Amino acid sequence: MSILTLFMIVGPIAILAGVTMMVIAIRSGGVGERPKSTVMLMAGMMACAFGMILTAFSIVGQPVEATR
């Protein structure tokens, strides 16, 4: 298993985890008022961005076949 395949697996999982954390933080209310909700929102955004970066690297790193 190559590292790019691993990135393609871990990236979307990180995106889903990040979005889930953001939804939980927003629905619990108190973002900006309660530290726990604020930290969950920030952590969700960072996890989502990390997943997008990993997925982008795995897509860009795939070998491109020359078309003639």
C-alpha positions in Angstrom: 0.0 0.0 0.0 1.5 3.3 -1.1 1.5 6.5 1.0 -0.8 8.1 -1.5 -3.4 5.4 -1.0 -3.1 5.9 2.7 -3.7 9.6 2.2 -6.8 8.8 0.1 -8.2 6.7 3.0 -7.3 9.0 5.9 -8.2 12.3 4.2 -11.9 11.7 3.8 -12.1 10.2 7.3 -10.5 13.4 8.7 -12.9 15.5 6.7 -16.0 13.6 8.0 -14.6 13.8 11.6 -14.0 17.5 11.3 -17.4 18.3 9.9 -19.0 16.1 12.6 -17.1 18.0 15.3 -18.2 21.4 13.8 -21.9 20.3 13.6 -21.8 19.1 17.2 -20.1 22.3 18.4 -22.6 24.6 16.6 -25.7 22.6 17.7 -24.6 22.5 21.3 -24.7 26.3 21.3 -22.5 28.7 23.1 -19.8 29.1 20.6 -17.9 32.1 21.8 -19.4 31.8 25.2 -18.4 28.3 26.3 -14.8 27.3 25.8 -15.6 23.7 25.1 -17.8 24.5 22.1 -15.3 27.1 20.8 -12.5 24.6 21.0 -14.6 21.9 19.3 -15.4 24.3 16.5 -11.7 25.2 16.0 -10.6 21.6 16.2 -13.3 20.5 13.7 -12.1 23.2 11.2 -8.5 22.1 11.6 -9.3 18.5 11.1 -11.4 19.2 8.0 -8.6 21.3 6.5 -6.1 18.6 7.3 -8.3 16.0 5.5 -8.7 18.3 2.5 -4.9 18.7 2.3 -4.2 15.0 2.5 -6.8 14.2 -0.1 -5.5 16.9 -2.4 -1.9 15.6 -2.1 -3.1 12.1 -2.9 -5.0 13.2 -6.0 -2.1 15.5 -7.3 0.5 12.8 -6.5 -1.1 10.1 -8.7 0.8 9.5 -11.9 -0.7 11.1 -14.9 -0.9 9.0 -18.0 0.2 10.7 -21.2 -2.5 11.0 -23.7 -1.6 11.1 -27.4 
